[in-house]
Amino acid sequence: PACVEPDGARLLGARLSHDAGAMLTVYFLAARPLTALARFGIEGTEIRAPRGSWVRADPQDRVVGMPFATPPMRWRPGFIYALAAEVLPRPGTERFVGRWTGRTPSSLGDCAPPRTLATLSEG
């Protein structure tokens, strides 16, 4: 699908917590409801293998997280919405990026680059 930066959805920030496991939470401020096809996806890419390891970094990207609890098409102006994803650590250093995707006539050809949300380093 084409990637879009939905008009009216502003990324406020992301938080990586390590309470009972690694949890990545991404926060958005809504200006209006979004199209039904708008989705925010998070992918993890291992960018560095563990120090002293003979094994290379895993070249396979992985998708993490679930859809929003409140679908973006039901968002209300001025409200903050969060997307939480449990992050199971891989050996080495992993970068998590997020981007909006969807297929709408107004978004074709309008691609927003993925945004780096967090970096996680494990043994």
PyMOL commands that place a pseudoatom at each C-alpha (Angstrom):
pseudoatom trace, name=CA, resn=PRO, resi=1, chain=A, elem=C, hetatm=0, pos=[0.000, 0.000, 0.000]
pseudoatom trace, name=CA, resn=ALA, resi=2, chain=A, elem=C, hetatm=0, pos=[0.987, 3.624, -0.441]
pseudoatom trace, name=CA, resn=CYS, resi=3, chain=A, elem=C, hetatm=0, pos=[2.304, 5.346, 2.654]
pseudoatom trace, name=CA, resn=VAL, resi=4, chain=A, elem=C, hetatm=0, pos=[0.592, 8.422, 4.008]
pseudoatom trace, name=CA, resn=GLU, resi=5, chain=A, elem=C, hetatm=0, pos=[1.030, 10.931, 6.796]
pseudoatom trace, name=CA, resn=PRO, resi=6, chain=A, elem=C, hetatm=0, pos=[-2.614, 11.453, 7.718]
pseudoatom trace, name=CA, resn=ASP, resi=7, chain=A, elem=C, hetatm=0, pos=[-3.676, 15.052, 7.778]
pseudoatom trace, name=CA, resn=GLY, resi=8, chain=A, elem=C, hetatm=0, pos=[-4.405, 15.923, 11.356]
pseudoatom trace, name=CA, resn=ALA, resi=9, chain=A, elem=C, hetatm=0, pos=[-2.518, 13.120, 13.151]
pseudoatom trace, name=CA, resn=ARG, resi=10, chain=A, elem=C, hetatm=0, pos=[0.572, 14.463, 14.898]
pseudoatom trace, name=CA, resn=LEU, resi=11, chain=A, elem=C, hetatm=0, pos=[3.172, 12.174, 16.433]
pseudoatom trace, name=CA, resn=LEU, resi=12, chain=A, elem=C, hetatm=0, pos=[3.831, 13.508, 19.940]
pseudoatom trace, name=CA, resn=GLY, resi=13, chain=A, elem=C, hetatm=0, pos=[6.523, 11.028, 20.905]
pseudoatom trace, name=CA, resn=ALA, resi=14, chain=A, elem=C, hetatm=0, pos=[7.420, 7.483, 21.836]
pseudoatom trace, name=CA, resn=ARG, resi=15, chain=A, elem=C, hetatm=0, pos=[8.397, 5.899, 25.143]
pseudoatom trace, name=CA, resn=LEU, resi=16, chain=A, elem=C, hetatm=0, pos=[10.347, 2.681, 25.672]
pseudoatom trace, name=CA, resn=SER, resi=17, chain=A, elem=C, hetatm=0, pos=[9.800, 1.302, 29.183]
pseudoatom trace, name=CA, resn=HIS, resi=18, chain=A, elem=C, hetatm=0, pos=[11.300, -1.767, 30.843]
pseudoatom trace, name=CA, resn=ASP, resi=19, chain=A, elem=C, hetatm=0, pos=[8.837, -2.401, 33.691]
pseudoatom trace, name=CA, resn=ALA, resi=20, chain=A, elem=C, hetatm=0, pos=[7.745, -6.032, 33.287]
pseudoatom trace, name=CA, resn=GLY, resi=21, chain=A, elem=C, hetatm=0, pos=[9.365, -6.361, 29.874]
pseudoatom trace, name=CA, resn=ALA, resi=22, chain=A, elem=C, hetatm=0, pos=[10.113, -3.943, 27.093]
pseudoatom trace, name=CA, resn=MET, resi=23, chain=A, elem=C, hetatm=0, pos=[7.054, -1.920, 26.006]
pseudoatom trace, name=CA, resn=LEU, resi=24, chain=A, elem=C, hetatm=0, pos=[7.100, 0.692, 23.239]
pseudoatom trace, name=CA, resn=THR, resi=25, chain=A, elem=C, hetatm=0, pos=[4.261, 3.225, 23.437]
pseudoatom trace, name=CA, resn=VAL, resi=26, chain=A, elem=C, hetatm=0, pos=[3.679, 5.781, 20.659]
pseudoatom trace, name=CA, resn=TYR, resi=27, chain=A, elem=C, hetatm=0, pos=[1.465, 8.848, 21.293]
pseudoatom trace, name=CA, resn=PHE, resi=28, chain=A, elem=C, hetatm=0, pos=[-0.564, 10.827, 18.733]
pseudoatom trace, name=CA, resn=LEU, resi=29, chain=A, elem=C, hetatm=0, pos=[-2.649, 13.993, 18.915]
pseudoatom trace, name=CA, resn=ALA, resi=30, chain=A, elem=C, hetatm=0, pos=[-5.726, 13.844, 16.684]
pseudoatom trace, name=CA, resn=ALA, resi=31, chain=A, elem=C, hetatm=0, pos=[-7.148, 16.809, 14.803]
pseudoatom trace, name=CA, resn=ARG, resi=32, chain=A, elem=C, hetatm=0, pos=[-9.952, 14.831, 13.142]
pseudoatom trace, name=CA, resn=PRO, resi=33, chain=A, elem=C, hetatm=0, pos=[-10.964, 11.236, 12.374]
pseudoatom trace, name=CA, resn=LEU, resi=34, chain=A, elem=C, hetatm=0, pos=[-8.734, 9.521, 9.811]
pseudoatom trace, name=CA, resn=THR, resi=35, chain=A, elem=C, hetatm=0, pos=[-9.627, 7.378, 6.835]
pseudoatom trace, name=CA, resn=ALA, resi=36, chain=A, elem=C, hetatm=0, pos=[-10.676, 3.805, 7.598]
pseudoatom trace, name=CA, resn=LEU, resi=37, chain=A, elem=C, hetatm=0, pos=[-7.619, 2.520, 5.720]
pseudoatom trace, name=CA, resn=ALA, resi=38, chain=A, elem=C, hetatm=0, pos=[-5.040, 4.475, 7.743]
pseudoatom trace, name=CA, resn=ARG, resi=39, chain=A, elem=C, hetatm=0, pos=[-2.790, 2.177, 9.769]
pseudoatom trace, name=CA, resn=PHE, resi=40, chain=A, elem=C, hetatm=0, pos=[0.320, 2.891, 11.828]
pseudoatom trace, name=CA, resn=GLY, resi=41, chain=A, elem=C, hetatm=0, pos=[2.847, 0.078, 11.714]
pseudoatom trace, name=CA, resn=ILE, resi=42, chain=A, elem=C, hetatm=0, pos=[5.997, -0.461, 13.748]
pseudoatom trace, name=CA, resn=GLU, resi=43, chain=A, elem=C, hetatm=0, pos=[8.934, -2.474, 12.450]
pseudoatom trace, name=CA, resn=GLY, resi=44, chain=A, elem=C, hetatm=0, pos=[12.115, -3.543, 14.196]
pseudoatom trace, name=CA, resn=THR, resi=45, chain=A, elem=C, hetatm=0, pos=[15.430, -3.829, 12.359]
pseudoatom trace, name=CA, resn=GLU, resi=46, chain=A, elem=C, hetatm=0, pos=[18.480, -5.347, 14.012]
pseudoatom trace, name=CA, resn=ILE, resi=47, chain=A, elem=C, hetatm=0, pos=[21.230, -2.861, 13.221]
pseudoatom trace, name=CA, resn=ARG, resi=48, chain=A, elem=C, hetatm=0, pos=[24.116, -4.397, 15.166]
pseudoatom trace, name=CA, resn=ALA, resi=49, chain=A, elem=C, hetatm=0, pos=[24.964, -7.895, 16.375]
pseudoatom trace, name=CA, resn=PRO, resi=50, chain=A, elem=C, hetatm=0, pos=[26.000, -8.402, 20.003]
pseudoatom trace, name=CA, resn=ARG, resi=51, chain=A, elem=C, hetatm=0, pos=[29.617, -7.468, 20.798]
pseudoatom trace, name=CA, resn=GLY, resi=52, chain=A, elem=C, hetatm=0, pos=[31.994, -10.362, 20.419]
pseudoatom trace, name=CA, resn=SER, resi=53, chain=A, elem=C, hetatm=0, pos=[29.409, -12.451, 18.574]
pseudoatom trace, name=CA, resn=TRP, resi=54, chain=A, elem=C, hetatm=0, pos=[30.317, -14.559, 15.557]
pseudoatom trace, name=CA, resn=VAL, resi=55, chain=A, elem=C, hetatm=0, pos=[26.722, -14.298, 14.386]
pseudoatom trace, name=CA, resn=ARG, resi=56, chain=A, elem=C, hetatm=0, pos=[25.746, -11.387, 12.130]
pseudoatom trace, name=CA, resn=ALA, resi=57, chain=A, elem=C, hetatm=0, pos=[22.792, -9.111, 12.814]
pseudoatom trace, name=CA, resn=ASP, resi=58, chain=A, elem=C, hetatm=0, pos=[19.486, -10.640, 11.692]
pseudoatom trace, name=CA, resn=PRO, resi=59, chain=A, elem=C, hetatm=0, pos=[18.668, -9.067, 8.297]
pseudoatom trace, name=CA, resn=GLN, resi=60, chain=A, elem=C, hetatm=0, pos=[14.939, -9.845, 8.677]
pseudoatom trace, name=CA, resn=ASP, resi=61, chain=A, elem=C, hetatm=0, pos=[12.737, -6.911, 9.747]
pseudoatom trace, name=CA, resn=ARG, resi=62, chain=A, elem=C, hetatm=0, pos=[9.904, -7.766, 12.110]
pseudoatom trace, name=CA, resn=VAL, resi=63, chain=A, elem=C, hetatm=0, pos=[6.517, -6.190, 12.604]
pseudoatom trace, name=CA, resn=VAL, resi=64, chain=A, elem=C, hetatm=0, pos=[5.582, -5.476, 16.215]
pseudoatom trace, name=CA, resn=GLY, resi=65, chain=A, elem=C, hetatm=0, pos=[2.411, -4.240, 17.864]
pseudoatom trace, name=CA, resn=MET, resi=66, chain=A, elem=C, hetatm=0, pos=[-1.294, -4.439, 17.304]
pseudoatom trace, name=CA, resn=PRO, resi=67, chain=A, elem=C, hetatm=0, pos=[-3.815, -1.980, 15.834]
pseudoatom trace, name=CA, resn=PHE, resi=68, chain=A, elem=C, hetatm=0, pos=[-5.040, 0.964, 17.914]
pseudoatom trace, name=CA, resn=ALA, resi=69, chain=A, elem=C, hetatm=0, pos=[-7.674, 0.113, 20.552]
pseudoatom trace, name=CA, resn=THR, resi=70, chain=A, elem=C, hetatm=0, pos=[-9.728, 3.004, 19.136]
pseudoatom trace, name=CA, resn=PRO, resi=71, chain=A, elem=C, hetatm=0, pos=[-9.657, 2.869, 15.313]
pseudoatom trace, name=CA, resn=PRO, resi=72, chain=A, elem=C, hetatm=0, pos=[-8.259, 6.102, 13.787]
pseudoatom trace, name=CA, resn=MET, resi=73, chain=A, elem=C, hetatm=0, pos=[-11.534, 6.629, 11.906]
pseudoatom trace, name=CA, resn=ARG, resi=74, chain=A, elem=C, hetatm=0, pos=[-13.205, 7.165, 15.329]
pseudoatom trace, name=CA, resn=TRP, resi=75, chain=A, elem=C, hetatm=0, pos=[-10.613, 9.586, 16.688]
pseudoatom trace, name=CA, resn=ARG, resi=76, chain=A, elem=C, hetatm=0, pos=[-11.872, 12.849, 18.203]
pseudoatom trace, name=CA, resn=PRO, resi=77, chain=A, elem=C, hetatm=0, pos=[-10.177, 16.226, 17.703]
pseudoatom trace, name=CA, resn=GLY, resi=78, chain=A, elem=C, hetatm=0, pos=[-7.855, 17.236, 20.537]
pseudoatom trace, name=CA, resn=PHE, resi=79, chain=A, elem=C, hetatm=0, pos=[-7.644, 13.752, 22.051]
pseudoatom trace, name=CA, resn=ILE, resi=80, chain=A, elem=C, hetatm=0, pos=[-4.373, 11.878, 22.566]
pseudoatom trace, name=CA, resn=TYR, resi=81, chain=A, elem=C, hetatm=0, pos=[-4.235, 8.260, 21.399]
pseudoatom trace, name=CA, resn=ALA, resi=82, chain=A, elem=C, hetatm=0, pos=[-1.569, 5.678, 22.204]
pseudoatom trace, name=CA, resn=LEU, resi=83, chain=A, elem=C, hetatm=0, pos=[-0.370, 2.562, 20.438]
pseudoatom trace, name=CA, resn=ALA, resi=84, chain=A, elem=C, hetatm=0, pos=[1.436, 0.124, 22.749]
pseudoatom trace, name=CA, resn=ALA, resi=85, chain=A, elem=C, hetatm=0, pos=[3.615, -2.714, 21.493]
pseudoatom trace, name=CA, resn=GLU, resi=86, chain=A, elem=C, hetatm=0, pos=[5.402, -5.358, 23.537]
pseudoatom trace, name=CA, resn=VAL, resi=87, chain=A, elem=C, hetatm=0, pos=[8.965, -5.603, 22.283]
pseudoatom trace, name=CA, resn=LEU, resi=88, chain=A, elem=C, hetatm=0, pos=[10.691, -8.948, 22.725]
pseudoatom trace, name=CA, resn=PRO, resi=89, chain=A, elem=C, hetatm=0, pos=[14.406, -8.162, 22.644]
pseudoatom trace, name=CA, resn=ARG, resi=90, chain=A, elem=C, hetatm=0, pos=[16.709, -9.770, 20.112]
pseudoatom trace, name=CA, resn=PRO, resi=91, chain=A, elem=C, hetatm=0, pos=[20.453, -10.090, 20.724]
pseudoatom trace, name=CA, resn=GLY, resi=92, chain=A, elem=C, hetatm=0, pos=[22.321, -6.972, 19.665]
pseudoatom trace, name=CA, resn=THR, resi=93, chain=A, elem=C, hetatm=0, pos=[20.875, -3.528, 18.912]
pseudoatom trace, name=CA, resn=GLU, resi=94, chain=A, elem=C, hetatm=0, pos=[17.491, -3.058, 17.268]
pseudoatom trace, name=CA, resn=ARG, resi=95, chain=A, elem=C, hetatm=0, pos=[15.940, 0.122, 15.852]
pseudoatom trace, name=CA, resn=PHE, resi=96, chain=A, elem=C, hetatm=0, pos=[12.149, 0.532, 15.804]
pseudoatom trace, name=CA, resn=VAL, resi=97, chain=A, elem=C, hetatm=0, pos=[10.567, 2.731, 13.160]
pseudoatom trace, name=CA, resn=GLY, resi=98, chain=A, elem=C, hetatm=0, pos=[6.937, 3.613, 12.522]
pseudoatom trace, name=CA, resn=ARG, resi=99, chain=A, elem=C, hetatm=0, pos=[4.982, 4.832, 9.529]
pseudoatom trace, name=CA, resn=TRP, resi=100, chain=A, elem=C, hetatm=0, pos=[1.414, 5.395, 8.443]
pseudoatom trace, name=CA, resn=THR, resi=101, chain=A, elem=C, hetatm=0, pos=[0.163, 3.239, 5.597]
pseudoatom trace, name=CA, resn=GLY, resi=102, chain=A, elem=C, hetatm=0, pos=[-3.092, 3.165, 3.689]
pseudoatom trace, name=CA, resn=ARG, resi=103, chain=A, elem=C, hetatm=0, pos=[-4.615, 3.330, 0.251]
pseudoatom trace, name=CA, resn=THR, resi=104, chain=A, elem=C, hetatm=0, pos=[-6.597, 6.460, -0.402]
pseudoatom trace, name=CA, resn=PRO, resi=105, chain=A, elem=C, hetatm=0, pos=[-6.817, 8.495, -3.611]
pseudoatom trace, name=CA, resn=SER, resi=106, chain=A, elem=C, hetatm=0, pos=[-5.437, 11.588, -1.876]
pseudoatom trace, name=CA, resn=SER, resi=107, chain=A, elem=C, hetatm=0, pos=[-2.402, 9.732, -0.530]
pseudoatom trace, name=CA, resn=LEU, resi=108, chain=A, elem=C, hetatm=0, pos=[-1.145, 8.081, -3.704]
pseudoatom trace, name=CA, resn=GLY, resi=109, chain=A, elem=C, hetatm=0, pos=[2.363, 9.259, -4.374]
pseudoatom trace, name=CA, resn=ASP, resi=110, chain=A, elem=C, hetatm=0, pos=[2.547, 11.070, -1.031]
pseudoatom trace, name=CA, resn=CYS, resi=111, chain=A, elem=C, hetatm=0, pos=[5.007, 9.025, 1.033]
pseudoatom trace, name=CA, resn=ALA, resi=112, chain=A, elem=C, hetatm=0, pos=[6.164, 10.005, 4.477]
pseudoatom trace, name=CA, resn=PRO, resi=113, chain=A, elem=C, hetatm=0, pos=[9.465, 8.422, 5.488]
pseudoatom trace, name=CA, resn=PRO, resi=114, chain=A, elem=C, hetatm=0, pos=[9.469, 6.050, 8.445]
pseudoatom trace, name=CA, resn=ARG, resi=115, chain=A, elem=C, hetatm=0, pos=[10.198, 7.745, 11.754]
pseudoatom trace, name=CA, resn=THR, resi=116, chain=A, elem=C, hetatm=0, pos=[12.671, 6.302, 14.241]
pseudoatom trace, name=CA, resn=LEU, resi=117, chain=A, elem=C, hetatm=0, pos=[10.791, 5.684, 17.489]
pseudoatom trace, name=CA, resn=ALA, resi=118, chain=A, elem=C, hetatm=0, pos=[13.355, 3.931, 19.724]
pseudoatom trace, name=CA, resn=THR, resi=119, chain=A, elem=C, hetatm=0, pos=[16.545, 1.877, 19.847]
pseudoatom trace, name=CA, resn=LEU, resi=120, chain=A, elem=C, hetatm=0, pos=[16.918, -1.136, 22.130]
pseudoatom trace, name=CA, resn=SER, resi=121, chain=A, elem=C, hetatm=0, pos=[20.253, -2.778, 23.013]
pseudoatom trace, name=CA, resn=GLU, resi=122, chain=A, elem=C, hetatm=0, pos=[20.429, -6.243, 24.542]
pseudoatom trace, name=CA, resn=GLY, resi=123, chain=A, elem=C, hetatm=0, pos=[23.391, -8.477, 25.405]
for i in range(1, 123): cmd.bond("trace and resi %d" % i, "trace and resi %d" % (i + 1))
show_as sticks, trace
zoom trace
